[in-house]
Amino acid sequence: MFVVNHKKIFFAISATLVALSLFSILFLRLSASIEFTGGSLLQVEYKTERPAIDDIEKTTTGLLVGKMLLQPTGDRGLIIRTRELAAAEKNELLQRLSFNGDADLSLERYTLIGPSIGRELRTKAWIAVLVVLFAIILFITFAFRKAGMDNLSKGVSIRSWHYGLITIVTLAFDLVVPMGTFSFLGSQFLDLHIDVLFVTALLVILGYSVHDTIVVFDRIRENLRINKEEKSNKDLDRIVGEGLEQTYARSINTSLTTLLVVLALYILGGEVTKNFALMLGVGIIVGTYSSIFLATPLLLWFGTRGMWKM
């Protein structure tokens, strides 16, 4: 009953997290990768030990105008992301990466993405997110179409559309907060950027979070049905609180075990998947929080106070 009794505190915490995340997204910005902006990607493999990243940065300094991202991969590999390169610039970059022949390397991959292709990928990525959101909303609306419960007690009414509306709010929360966290970490501490894996992580987060929310809502719906059939006349806050208590262990244990897998991917996986694992980890934590501390208190608020007053 702790969450139910202190729902206004969790509303305040959630609103603060959203405000900070929006500030981070709007003012610190999310750095897009070349997949979305266009540019060149080179992957090289050193025949022997890979030189230190600091040494590589020094030898390539001043070669190109614009930002160049260096990402180690494996024991001897290196991925370089930069603006679109001319043939002469590409050859000069490879020469410097080899330290004028002192470090033997081979070019494993060279990809050139034009600005128009980057814009198309960016558009398709966000369309994919919107389609998933729309599909989730339709599913929630269908699954809880008969979940409305009127007159549980005086002044209490839960409509089936409440579940769908609350799901939209929690999914927006589950998108904004991880993106804000990613933006803050990328601007202050880590070299993070938006790429296809970032969008993939967002889609996984949406699926994971809505699954967790449905489990909690389904338990509450079942308790509402039992209360109506047995004419127990329990207060809504007690029904909701009991539903939460019945799903605490499941939600927390599932999240912890999933986080262990994501942590292993972040530590043991390659550099390419680190950002993906980081985004997933943040999303799992945020999704678990929203299903317990945001979605359920919102359901209680809608059921007891109505939509437009606090």
N, C-alpha and C positions, 0 to 999 in steps of 0.2 A: 504493500500500500504506500510505500515511500514515494514512488513516482507520482501516484495519483494525488497524494496529499501536498506535494510540492510542485505541481505542474507549472505554476507561474514562474518559478525559479528556472525550470528547464525551458520555458518559452523565452525567458530573458537570455539565457545562455545561447540558445539556438539563434535568436535574432542578432546577438553580438557576433557569433561566428559568421553569419551571412554578411553582416555589414563589413567585417574585417576582410572577408574573402572578396567581396565586390570591390573594396578599396584596392586590394592587391591586384585584382584582374585589370581594373581600369587605369591605375596609376603606375604599377610596377611592370605590368604587361606580361604577356606570354610570348616567348620567343619561338617563332615558327621555324621548322627545319626546311631544308631545300626541297623536300617532297611537296611542300605547300607553297613555297615562294619561288622555286626554280633555282637552279645552280648546278654545281658539279660535285660528284662523289667519287673519290678514289679509295681503293683498298689495296694496300701494299703489304708484302710479306718479306721480312728480312731473313736472309739465309742463316745468319747466326743470331746473336743476342740483339734484341731491339734497343736502340739508343734511348737514353732517358728523355722523357717528354720535354723537360726543360731545355735540353740541348737541341731537340728538334724545333722547338718554338724559337730559339735563338737563331738557328740557321735559316728559318723561313721568314723571320721578321723583315718587313719592308718589301717583300716580294710582291704582295698583292694589296690592293686597296679594298678594304672591307674585312669583315670578320671571317676567320678561318677556325673551324672546330676540329680538334684532334681527339680521336677516341681510340685508345688501345683495344685490341681484340685478340684473345688468345695469348700465347707466350711471345710471339714475334710479329703479330699483325698490327696494322694501324689503319684506321679509317679517317679520311680527311674530307670534310664538308666545307665547301666554299662557294663563292659566286661562280657564274658561268665562266669557264676558262677558254681562252684561245689556245690553239695548238702550241704556239711558242711558250705561253705561260705554263701549260701543262708539262712540257718537256723541262722547263727551268725548275719547276716545283719538284719533279722527280729527281733532277740532278742535285738539288739541295737536300732532299730527303736522304739521298745516298751519301751525303757529305762529300760531294765531288768524287764519288767512286770508292771512298774508304769503307762504306757500309754497303755490302751487296744486297740488293732487293729485287723483287719482281712485282710487276703490276698485276694484281689478281682480278681487279674489277674497275671499270671506269663507266660511270653513268652520268649522262647529261640530261637534265630535266628543264625544259623551257618554262617560262613564266605562265604561259597559257595552260600547260599541262598541270603545273602546280596549282593554279586557280581551280581547275577542274577537279583535281583530287581533293582540295579543301572543301569545295562545294558538295561533292559526293559524300565526304566524311560527315559533314554536319547534317546532310539529308538522312544518312543512315541513323544518326542519333535521334533525329526527329521521328523517323519511321518507327524505331524501337519504342520510343516514348508513347506514340499513338497506339501501337499494338498492345503495350502494357495497360494503357488506360482502358482500351476496349475489353481486354481480358478481365480486368478488375470489375468493370461495370457488369459484364456477363456473369462472373462468378458470384457476385454479391447482389444480384438483381432481386433476390427474394429475402435479403437480409434485413429489411426494414423492420423496426420494432417500435410501435407507438404505445404511448401511455403505460410505460413500465411502472411509472409512479407519477405523481402529480408534476406536470411541467417537463416531463422527460419524453423525448422522441428522437429515435435514430432512424434516418432514412437511408435507403440503399445507396443513394448518390453521395452521401457523406463519405463512404469508403473510397469512392473514386476520386473525389475532390481532395481528400487527405493524401491519397497516393500521389497525386500530382504535386502537392506541396512538398512531400518528403522526397520525391524524386528530384525536384528542383534543388532542394537542399543538398541531396547526395551528389549533384553535379557541381554546384557552385562552390561548396566548401573544399572538395579535393582540388578543383581547378585553382582556387585561391591559394591553397597550400602549395601547390606545384609552382604557381607564379612567384610566391614569396621565397621559396627555397631556391628557385632558379635565378632570382635577382640578387640574392644575398650570399648564398653558400655554395650551391652546386651548379654545374653546367647542364641545365635542363632545357629542353625544347620540345615543341609540339610536333609529333610525327604520326605516322599511321598506327604505331603501337600505342601511342597516347590515346587515340580515338578508340582503339580496340579495348584498352583498359576502361574507358568510360562506359562502353557497352557492357563489359563484364560486370562493372560496378552496378549498373542499373538492374541487370538481371539478378545479381546476388541480393541487392537491397530489397527489391520488390518481393523476392521469395521470402526473405526474413519477415517483412511486413505482413505478408499474406498469412504466414504461420500464426503470428500474434492475433491478427484480425479473425482468423478462422476459429481460434480458441475462444475469443470473446463472443463471436457469433453463436457458437455452440452453447456457451454459458447463458446467453440471452434466450436462446430457444428453450433450454431446460428451465430457466426461471419462469418463462411464460407458461410452459406446459404444466409445471408443478405449482403455479400460482404462488411462488415464494415471496413475491413483492420485495425483492432485495433492491437496495439503492443501486443506481447505475455505477457509482464510484466503487462500490464493493465488487460488483460483477466484473468491471474492468480490471480492478486490482487483482482479483483472483485469477483472471485470465493471464495477466502479466506474470504472476508468480508461477503459474503452471508452465510458462515458456521460457523463463529466465535461463534455466540450466541448458536447455537446448540451444538457445541463441548464443549464449556466451561460449559454450563448448565448441559449437560449430565454427564460430569466428576464430577462436584460439587455434584450433587445429588447422584451419585454412591459413591463418597468419604464419604458422610455423612453416608451411609449405612455401609461402611467398617469401619469407625470410631466407629460407634455404636457396630459393631462386635468386634472391638479391645477392647473397654472399658467394654462392658457388657458381652461379650462372655467369655468362659472359657480359662484357661491358654493354653489348647491344640491348640486353634485356633488363639492365639495372633500372632504368627509368620506368619501364613497364611494371616491374615488380614493386618499385616505390609507389607508383600511382595506385596499384592494386591494394597495397597494404593500407594506404591512407583511406581508400574507398571502403575497404572492409570495416575499418574502425568507425568511419562516419556512417556507413549503412547500418551497422549494429546499433549505434547511438540513436539514429533517427527512428528506427522501428520500435525502440523501447521508450525513449525519452521525448520523442516528438509526435510520432503518429498516434500513439495510444492516448496521450493527454489531449491531443486535438480531437480525437473521437469523443472523449468524455466532455470536452468543452462544447462541441457541436450538439451533443445529445442533451445537455443540461441547460445551456445558456443560449442556444441559438447561434446563428451565423454572424450576426452583425453587432453583438454586444459582448463585452468581456465580463 
